[in-house]
Amino acid sequence: IRKKNADKLENAQVSMLLFYHMLAIVFVQIFIFSGNWALAKNINFYNVRPPLDPTPFPNSFKCFTCENVVDNYNCNRWAEDKWCPQNTRYCLTVHHFTSYGRSTSVTKKCASRDECRFVGCHHHRDTGHTECVSCCEGMICNVEIPTNHTNAVFAVMHSQRISDGSRWTVNIPLLASVIIILLL
């Protein structure tokens, strides 16, 4: 009887272990593939990390770049991922919008200091549109669009810029998989 009870207990433990293992696999798969189910509007443009590829020259940087795109979201979403030329130092954003605040055109690009001297907002009476221009210094710093005099500015960093290519990042699905495997 003891042997029979021990066999039943062992079978139950094996079944429970298999159940937990399958549950862990399902959890990991759902976690990994859940990113594909999210709507594209949930993209976090603030969490953009510089690429690990070598920079073309010291203090190189990238900006969101687009030309006459209908709104900020589409500009950031489809922006080219390329290094700015060596003769530039800033990211420029030009935003055209109606008197109701609806965007009509967004242009973002790498810029020199000369191109950044026209920051601010200017209302065009003949068309009724407003144009706001901003410049910023730093890696992909032109996430937002200028909409008024408080954010249509020339923002520069006062500290020395350094490349942060050795920064560690965590791959959440991989970390979750390792933890679950270790628990089993």
C-alpha positions as CSV (number, residue, x, y, z in Angstrom):
1,I,0.0,0.0,0.0
2,R,2.9,2.4,0.8
3,K,4.5,1.7,-2.5
4,K,1.2,2.4,-4.3
5,N,0.7,5.7,-2.4
6,A,4.3,6.7,-3.1
7,D,3.7,6.0,-6.8
8,K,0.5,8.1,-6.8
9,L,2.3,10.9,-5.0
10,E,5.2,10.8,-7.5
11,N,2.8,10.8,-10.4
12,A,1.0,13.7,-9.0
13,Q,4.2,15.6,-8.5
14,V,5.3,14.9,-12.1
15,S,1.9,15.9,-13.4
16,M,2.1,19.1,-11.4
17,L,5.6,19.8,-12.6
18,L,4.6,19.3,-16.2
19,F,1.6,21.6,-15.6
20,Y,3.8,24.4,-14.2
21,H,6.3,23.9,-17.0
22,M,3.5,24.2,-19.7
23,L,2.0,27.2,-17.9
24,A,5.5,28.9,-17.8
25,I,5.9,28.2,-21.6
26,V,2.4,29.7,-22.3
27,F,3.2,32.7,-20.1
28,V,6.5,33.4,-21.9
29,Q,4.9,33.0,-25.4
30,I,2.1,35.4,-24.5
31,F,4.6,37.8,-23.0
32,I,6.8,37.8,-26.1
33,F,4.0,38.0,-28.6
34,S,1.9,40.5,-26.8
35,G,4.0,43.3,-28.2
36,N,2.6,42.4,-31.7
37,W,-1.0,42.8,-30.4
38,A,-0.5,46.4,-29.1
39,L,-1.7,49.2,-31.2
40,A,0.9,51.2,-33.1
41,K,-0.2,54.4,-31.4
42,N,1.3,53.0,-28.1
43,I,4.9,53.5,-29.4
44,N,7.1,55.2,-26.8
45,F,9.3,57.6,-28.8
46,Y,10.9,58.8,-25.5
47,N,12.6,55.4,-24.9
48,V,14.7,55.5,-28.1
49,R,18.2,54.2,-27.4
50,P,21.2,55.0,-29.6
51,P,22.2,52.1,-31.8
52,L,25.2,49.9,-30.9
53,D,26.8,50.3,-34.3
54,P,29.9,52.5,-34.3
55,T,29.4,56.2,-34.7
56,P,30.8,57.8,-37.9
57,F,32.7,60.6,-36.1
58,P,33.1,61.9,-32.4
59,N,30.0,63.4,-30.9
60,S,27.8,62.2,-33.7
61,F,24.0,62.1,-33.1
62,K,20.7,61.3,-34.8
63,C,17.5,63.3,-35.1
64,F,14.0,62.3,-36.1
65,T,13.9,63.3,-39.8
66,C,10.9,63.8,-42.1
67,E,9.8,66.4,-44.6
68,N,6.2,67.9,-44.8
69,V,4.5,65.0,-43.0
70,V,0.9,65.4,-41.9
71,D,1.5,65.1,-38.2
72,N,4.1,64.4,-35.5
73,Y,3.2,60.8,-34.9
74,N,3.7,59.8,-38.6
75,C,7.0,61.8,-38.7
76,N,8.4,60.0,-35.6
77,R,7.0,56.6,-36.7
78,W,8.5,56.6,-40.2
79,A,11.6,58.8,-39.5
80,E,14.8,57.7,-41.2
81,D,17.4,56.2,-38.9
82,K,20.6,57.7,-40.1
83,W,23.5,59.8,-38.6
84,C,23.4,63.5,-38.9
85,P,26.1,65.1,-41.1
86,Q,29.3,66.3,-39.4
87,N,28.5,70.0,-40.2
88,T,25.3,69.9,-38.1
89,R,24.9,70.0,-34.3
90,Y,21.2,70.3,-33.6
91,C,17.8,68.8,-34.4
92,L,15.4,71.3,-36.0
93,T,11.6,70.9,-36.0
94,V,9.2,73.1,-38.1
95,H,5.5,72.7,-37.3
96,H,2.7,74.3,-39.3
97,F,-0.9,74.2,-37.9
98,T,-4.3,75.7,-38.2
99,S,-5.9,78.3,-35.8
100,Y,-7.7,75.3,-34.3
101,G,-4.4,73.5,-33.5
102,R,-4.6,70.8,-36.2
103,S,-1.3,70.0,-37.7
104,T,-0.9,70.5,-41.4
105,S,2.8,69.9,-41.8
106,V,5.7,68.6,-39.7
107,T,9.4,68.8,-40.9
108,K,12.3,67.5,-38.8
109,K,15.9,67.3,-39.7
110,C,19.5,67.8,-38.6
111,A,20.5,71.4,-38.6
112,S,23.4,73.8,-38.2
113,R,23.4,76.8,-35.7
114,D,22.5,79.2,-38.6
115,E,19.3,77.2,-39.4
116,C,18.3,77.4,-35.7
117,R,18.3,81.2,-35.5
118,F,14.6,81.4,-36.5
119,V,13.1,79.6,-33.5
120,G,9.7,80.8,-32.2
121,C,6.2,81.0,-33.5
122,H,5.0,83.2,-36.3
123,H,1.4,83.6,-37.3
124,H,0.7,84.0,-41.1
125,R,-2.3,86.3,-41.4
126,D,-2.8,85.6,-45.1
127,T,-3.3,81.8,-44.6
128,G,-4.4,81.8,-41.0
129,H,-1.8,79.2,-40.2
130,T,0.9,79.3,-37.5
131,E,4.5,78.1,-37.9
132,C,6.5,77.2,-34.8
133,V,10.2,76.3,-35.1
134,S,12.4,74.7,-32.4
135,C,15.9,73.4,-32.2
136,C,17.5,71.1,-29.6
137,E,20.8,69.5,-28.9
138,G,21.2,65.8,-28.2
139,M,20.5,62.3,-29.5
140,I,17.0,62.2,-31.0
141,C,15.9,65.1,-28.9
142,N,13.2,66.3,-31.3
143,V,10.4,64.0,-30.2
144,E,7.8,66.7,-29.6
145,I,6.6,69.4,-31.9
146,P,6.6,73.1,-31.0
147,T,3.1,74.5,-30.5
148,N,3.6,77.9,-28.8
149,H,6.3,80.3,-27.5
150,T,7.1,78.2,-24.5
151,N,8.2,75.2,-26.4
152,A,9.4,76.8,-29.7
153,V,12.8,77.4,-28.3
154,F,16.5,76.7,-28.9
155,A,17.4,74.1,-26.2
156,V,21.1,73.3,-25.8
157,M,22.9,71.1,-23.3
158,H,25.4,72.7,-21.0
159,S,27.4,69.6,-20.2
160,Q,29.9,67.8,-22.4
161,R,28.2,65.3,-24.7
162,I,29.6,61.8,-24.6
163,S,28.8,58.6,-26.4
164,D,27.1,56.0,-24.3
165,G,27.5,53.0,-26.5
166,S,28.5,50.6,-23.6
167,R,25.2,51.0,-21.8
168,W,23.5,47.7,-20.9
169,T,19.8,47.2,-21.8
170,V,17.5,44.5,-20.5
171,N,15.5,42.3,-22.9
172,I,12.4,41.7,-20.8
173,P,11.1,38.6,-22.6
174,L,14.6,37.0,-22.4
175,L,14.9,37.8,-18.7
176,A,11.4,36.4,-18.0
177,S,12.3,33.2,-19.8
178,V,15.5,32.7,-17.8
179,I,13.7,33.3,-14.5
180,I,11.0,30.8,-15.4
181,I,13.5,28.2,-16.5
182,L,15.4,28.7,-13.3
183,L,12.2,28.3,-11.2
184,L,11.5,25.0,-12.9
